[in-house]
Amino acid sequence: MTLSEIPLTTINGGSTTLGHYGDRVILIVNVASRCGLAPQYEKLEQLQKTYGERGFTVLGFPSNQFLQELGTEDAIKDYCSTTWGVTFPMFERIKVNGRNAHPLYAELTKTPDAEGKAGKVKWNFEKFVITPGGQVHRFRPTTEPDAPQIIELIESSLPQ
């Protein structure tokens, strides 16, 4: 099964895959509402607004793996929309590490970061950018969504 075929469940309970997003540039991020990095939601939403119409989308995957996410999908949706104005697609809570890691993250975490390190997600707000050719790029949690290396990757991967 390819990355684009892995079954995903939206925060509203619908079924989809990354294939649904076609040739878009995708930024996948594991999010957590009670994390000190939660203000990154604002920058993620700004990326969505800036590049969404040009073939880009953020996909948010809530995870309580680090014990900082709200208890229900409804609480997460409410928090994200009222606190940060999130409009990008959100998905059901998942595990990002370990034996029970979601298959999407089991694949994504094989990708090394800029220092050449693959493996477990270190914390909330770890980012994976997937370009239309299927190449995966990994950015650790403290790399802001609007960091120059992420912006350059998005802009160079979008249709001109």
C-alpha positions as CSV (number, residue, x, y, z in Angstrom):
1,M,0.0,0.0,0.0
2,T,1.3,3.4,-0.9
3,L,1.2,6.5,1.3
4,S,-1.6,7.9,-0.8
5,E,-3.7,4.7,-0.3
6,I,-3.6,4.6,3.5
7,P,-7.1,4.9,4.9
8,L,-7.7,8.0,7.0
9,T,-10.7,9.1,9.1
10,T,-11.6,12.7,9.3
11,I,-12.5,14.4,12.6
12,N,-16.1,14.2,11.5
13,G,-15.9,10.4,11.0
14,G,-15.6,10.4,7.2
15,S,-13.2,8.1,5.3
16,T,-10.5,9.4,2.9
17,T,-6.9,8.9,1.8
18,L,-4.1,11.2,0.9
19,G,-4.9,10.3,-2.7
20,H,-8.0,12.5,-2.3
21,Y,-5.7,15.5,-2.2
22,G,-4.3,14.6,-5.6
23,D,-1.2,16.6,-6.7
24,R,-1.4,19.1,-3.8
25,V,1.5,20.0,-1.6
26,I,0.5,18.6,1.8
27,L,1.8,19.6,5.2
28,I,0.9,16.9,7.7
29,V,1.3,17.8,11.4
30,N,0.5,16.0,14.6
31,V,-1.3,18.6,16.8
32,A,-2.3,18.9,20.4
33,S,-4.5,21.6,21.9
34,R,-2.8,21.9,25.3
35,C,0.8,21.9,24.0
36,G,3.0,24.9,24.4
37,L,3.5,24.8,20.7
38,A,-0.2,25.2,20.0
39,P,0.3,28.8,18.8
40,Q,1.7,27.2,15.7
41,Y,-2.0,26.6,14.7
42,E,-2.0,30.3,13.8
43,K,0.9,30.0,11.3
44,L,-0.5,26.7,9.9
45,E,-3.8,28.5,9.2
46,Q,-2.0,31.4,7.6
47,L,-0.2,28.9,5.3
48,Q,-3.5,27.4,4.4
49,K,-4.9,30.8,3.5
50,T,-1.8,32.0,1.6
51,Y,-1.3,28.8,-0.5
52,G,-4.6,26.9,-0.4
53,E,-5.9,28.2,-3.7
54,R,-2.6,27.4,-5.4
55,G,-2.6,23.7,-4.6
56,F,-1.5,23.4,-0.9
57,T,-3.2,22.0,2.2
58,V,-2.4,21.5,5.8
59,L,-3.7,18.3,7.3
60,G,-4.0,18.2,11.2
61,F,-3.7,14.9,13.1
62,P,-4.5,15.3,16.7
63,S,-2.6,13.0,19.0
64,N,-2.7,12.5,22.8
65,Q,0.5,10.5,22.7
66,F,2.2,13.2,24.7
67,L,-0.8,13.7,27.0
68,Q,-1.7,17.2,25.8
69,E,-4.7,16.7,23.6
70,L,-8.4,17.2,24.5
71,G,-10.6,14.2,25.2
72,T,-13.0,14.2,22.2
73,E,-13.0,15.1,18.6
74,D,-15.8,17.6,19.2
75,A,-13.7,19.3,21.9
76,I,-10.8,19.4,19.5
77,K,-12.9,20.8,16.6
78,D,-14.4,23.5,18.9
79,Y,-11.0,24.5,20.3
80,C,-9.3,24.7,16.8
81,S,-12.1,26.7,15.2
82,T,-12.8,29.1,18.1
83,T,-9.3,29.7,19.3
84,W,-7.3,29.6,16.1
85,G,-9.9,29.9,13.3
86,V,-8.7,26.6,11.7
87,T,-10.2,25.9,8.3
88,F,-7.8,23.2,7.1
89,P,-8.8,19.5,7.3
90,M,-8.5,17.8,10.7
91,F,-8.6,14.1,11.4
92,E,-9.4,11.8,14.2
93,R,-7.0,11.4,17.2
94,I,-4.3,9.0,16.4
95,K,-1.1,7.5,17.8
96,V,2.1,8.7,16.1
97,N,4.6,6.4,17.7
98,G,4.9,2.8,18.9
99,R,3.3,-0.5,18.0
100,N,-0.1,1.1,17.6
101,A,1.0,4.1,15.5
102,H,-1.3,5.0,12.7
103,P,-0.1,3.4,9.4
104,L,0.4,6.9,8.0
105,Y,2.8,7.8,10.8
106,A,4.5,4.4,10.6
107,E,5.4,5.3,7.1
108,L,6.2,9.0,7.6
109,T,8.6,8.4,10.5
110,K,10.8,6.4,8.2
111,T,11.8,9.8,6.7
112,P,14.9,11.4,8.1
113,D,15.0,15.0,9.2
114,A,17.6,17.6,8.0
115,E,20.2,16.0,10.4
116,G,19.5,12.5,8.9
117,K,17.6,11.2,11.8
118,A,14.5,9.1,11.2
119,G,12.3,7.3,13.7
120,K,9.9,8.4,16.4
121,V,8.0,11.7,16.4
122,K,9.8,13.7,19.1
123,W,6.8,15.9,20.2
124,N,3.6,17.6,19.1
125,F,3.7,19.7,15.9
126,E,6.3,17.6,14.0
127,K,5.8,18.4,10.3
128,F,6.0,16.4,7.1
129,V,5.7,18.1,3.8
130,I,4.7,15.8,0.9
131,T,5.3,17.2,-2.6
132,P,3.2,16.3,-5.6
133,G,5.9,13.7,-6.7
134,G,5.5,11.9,-3.4
135,Q,8.7,13.1,-1.8
136,V,8.5,13.4,2.0
137,H,10.4,16.1,3.9
138,R,10.5,16.1,7.7
139,F,10.7,19.1,10.1
140,R,11.0,18.8,13.9
141,P,8.4,20.4,16.2
142,T,10.3,23.5,17.0
143,T,10.7,24.4,13.3
144,E,7.9,27.0,12.9
145,P,5.4,26.4,10.0
146,D,6.6,29.6,8.3
147,A,10.3,28.8,8.6
148,P,12.2,29.7,5.4
149,Q,13.0,26.1,4.5
150,I,9.3,25.1,4.7
151,I,8.1,28.2,2.7
152,E,10.8,27.6,0.1
153,L,9.8,23.9,-0.2
154,I,6.1,24.8,-0.5
155,E,6.6,27.6,-3.1
156,S,9.0,25.5,-5.2
157,S,6.6,22.6,-5.3
158,L,3.4,24.5,-6.2
159,P,2.4,25.0,-9.8
160,Q,3.6,28.3,-11.3
